[in-house]
Amino acid sequence: MQFLIAPQTWWIDPFLSNGFMRNALAAGLLTVLTTSVIGTWVVLRGATFLGDALAHGVLPGVAVAFVLGMDTTLGAFVAAVAMVGGINLVRAHSSLPEDTSIGVLFVGFLALAVVIMSGHSGSYVGDLNRFLFGSITGVNTDDLRRQAIAAAISIGGVIVFYRAFLVMTFDEAQARILRLRPRLAHVVLLVLLSISIVASFETVGNLLVLGFLVAPPATASLVVRGVPRIMGVATVVGVLSVVVGLLISYHNGTAGSATMTLVAVIIFLAIVASRAIQKGVRDRVGKVA
């Protein structure tokens, strides 16, 4: 209960006294900004599986870049672009449902990453864990700069393609009638999604980035209507998850990335539970009346 008894010590001092906590906070907030904006479209389009596939699809690029001593961020982006290209290629030249092609490529890319890294085990295990689960307390100025650029690109892309994304999300046929080029918009959305994943994997980790892409926007969609409002509330939920998660991690020695993601999921479940309780109360009142 120290967060109530000594709020200054629990809530403020960790950020004032530790540079790594300030960097972690900045990295977390940039992650939230990027994933909330893009994640809103992922949730509204029901494309969570696509987000999951892309999150895992960067791993072969990360593995190859790491083994060759290259920039892992560049490797991740190349793999993400390859994944996006593969999804669209199969989609254009196959009658299979899109989720089938996504599933096949997802498994293939993940298997390739495991094969590459399994041949370089031992000293690489710690680095593989960092790629999978993140190291938000170890980010530096270069990491923050990359995240800031990714956030700017994501927000700029959403502003430019907002109308196309909006109409395509709810009625792709209408988007074609209005000449909004839904296929191009779909590719742009995949690229922006890839950028948000690549920018975030070193902080929250590859396996946990999906939590920030989905949980805050999903929570927001339960309490507000309208895309801009969903993005705004998702950002607030994400910021709360980052701050609380970082502080819990700091005071209890838990993994920072996982703790932040867990807080986001708990907030989502709390909203779901509260809505269920409210609905039950209204139903009972209605029956009595």
N, C-alpha and C positions, 0 to 999 in steps of 0.2 A: 504493500500500500504506500510505498515511498513516493509514487507519482502524485498522491494526494497530500501526504504529510509534508514532503519537501519538494514542491513543484519546481523550484529553481534548480535544485540539484539534479532532478530526474529529467526535466524537459529541456533546459537551456544549457547547463554547463557542459554536457558532452560535445555540443557543437562549438561552444566558445573556446574550449580547452584543447580540442583535437582537430588538427588540420585535415586528417584523413576522414573525419566525420563530416566536415564541411564539403569536402570533395565528393563524398558518398551522397550527401544530400543533393548537391547540384546535379550529379549524375542521375540520381533517382528521379528528380523533378524533370530533367530533360527526357528521360525515358517515358515518364508519364505523359508529357506533352505530345510526344511522337506517337505512342501506342494508343492514347485515348482518341486522337483525331482519326487515325487509320482504323483502329479497332472498332469504332462506331460503325463503319461501313461493313466490317467483317461480321459483326453481330447482326446488323439489320439485313444483310444478304444471306444469313445462315451459312457463312463460309468458314466456320470454325475449323473444319477438317482441312480446308485449304491452308489456313494459317498454320496449323500444326505441321502439315507437310512441308511448307516452306521453312518453318523453324528448324526442322530436322534436315531439310535439303541443303542447308549451308554447311553441314558438318564435313562432307568430303572436301570441299574447298578449304575449310579450316585445317583439316588434317594434312592435305597436300602442302599447303603453304607453310605449316609448322615444320613438317619433315624437311622441306627444302630451305628452311630458314628465311622465308619471305614474310611479308605483312599478312597476318591472319585475317585482318579486316578485308583486305583486297581479295584474298582467297574466298572468303565467305560471300562477298558480293558477286564474284564470278560464278560461284556455285548457284547462288540464288537466281542470277540471270539465266543460267543453264536450265534450272528447274522451271522457271517461268516459260522459257522457250519450249521446253519439252511438253509442258501442259498444253500450251496453245497449239503446238504441232499435232499432238495426239487428238486434241479436240477438233481440229480442222480436218483431219484425215481419217477419222474413225467414227463409227456410229455408236461407239460405247458411251455410256453416261460419263459425265465429267468426273464424278467422284471415283469411277473405276480407274481412269487414267491417272488421276492424282494419287490414288492408292498404290498403283504399280510403281510409279516414279518415286513415291515416298519410300517404299520398301527398298527399291534399288539403290537410291542415294544413301539411305541409312546403312544398308549392307556394305556399300563401298567404303563408307567412313570407318566402319568396324574393321573391315579387311585391312585398310591402310594403317590404322592405329594398332591393330593386333600384332603387326609385324614390327612395331616400335614401342613395345610395352616397357615396363620397368620405370626408367627415369621420366617417361612421358606421361605416366599415370596422373601426376599432380596437375600437369598442364591440361590433360583431357578433362579432369574434374573442373578446372577453371572454365573451360569452354562450355561444359554441360550445365554447371550450376552458378557460374558467375563469380566475380570477386569485386564486389562494389566498394569495399574498403581499400582496394588497391588501385583505383583509377587515378590517372594523372591528368595533367593539363592537356596533353594531346588527345586523350580519350574524351575529355569534356568538349574540346574543339570539334571533334568528329561528330559527337552527339548533337551539338548546337547546329552544325551544318545540316545534319539529317533532319532535325526538327524543322529548320527553315524550309528545306525542300518539301517535307511532308505537308506542312501548312500551306505553302505556296501552291503545291500540286492540287490540294483539296480545294483551295479557293478558285483556281483556274477551271477545274473540272467539276465543280460543285453541282451545277445543273445536270450535267451528263450522269454523274454518279447517282444523284437523287432519282431521276426518272428511270435510269437503268435498274436501280435497286427494286423499284416497285412495279415497273412495267417495261420490259425490254423492247417489246413490240412498239410501244409508244415512243420510246427513245429512237428507234429506227425511223418512225414516221416523222419525228421532229428533226431528223438528220443530225442527231447528237453523236453519231458514230459510236454505238455501244461497244463494238469490238475493240476499238482503240481505247475507249474509257476503261474497259476490262483489263487490257494490258497495262495501262497506266496505273490502275489500282494495284495490280500485282507487283509492279515495279516499286511503287510507294510502300507496299507491304514488305517487300524484300528489304528496302532501305531501312525501315523501322526495325526489322528483325536484326539486320546486320549491325546497326548502330547500338542495339541494346544487348547483344549476346554477351559482351564482355562485362557487363554490369549485372544484370539479373540472370544471365546465363541462358543458354540455348533451350534447355528443357523447361525453363520457368518464364520465358518471354511471353509464351502463349497466355499465361495467367494474367499478365497486364494488358495483353491485347483484348482479352475477352471479359474478365471479371468486372473491371470498372464500367465499361460500356454496357454490359448486361445489367448491372445494378442500376445504372442511370436510366435504362430503357424501361425499368419497372416503375420508376417514380415520376418521370416527365415524358412529354411528347414533343416531337419536333427535333430534327437532327441537330441544329445548333445547341439547343438546350441539353440534349443527350451528351454531346461533346463536352459542354461546360460542366455538367454534373459528374461525368466520368473523370474529368480532370481533377475535380475536387476530391472524389473518392480515391483516385490514384495518389494524390498528394498526401491525403490522410494516411493511406496505407504505407507510403514511403516513410513518413515521419515516425509514425508509431512503430512500424516494423524495424526501422533502424535503431530506435531507442530500446526496444525490447531486446534486439540482438546485442546491443552494446552492454546493457546491464546484466544480461543472462548468458552471454557467450554463445548464442546460437548463430546459425548461418544467416548472414544478412539478407541475401537475395531470397532465400526460401521463406524467411520470416515475413518479409514485405509481401510476398505473393500470398502467403497464408492469411495475412491480415485482410488483403483484398477479397479473398474467397470468403472469409468469415463475415465481412460486411455484406457481401452478396447474400449469403445464407440467412443473415439476420433480417435483411429486407424481405426475402422470400417468406420467412417465418412470420414476420409482423403482418404481411399482407394476408397470409393464410388465417391468422388469428382475427384480423379485422373482418375478413369475409365470413368467418364462422360466427362472429358476433352479429354482423348484419343479418345473416340468414336466420339466426335465432330470434332477433328482434322482429324480423319480418313475419315469422311464424306466429309469434305471440300477438302481433298486431292483427 
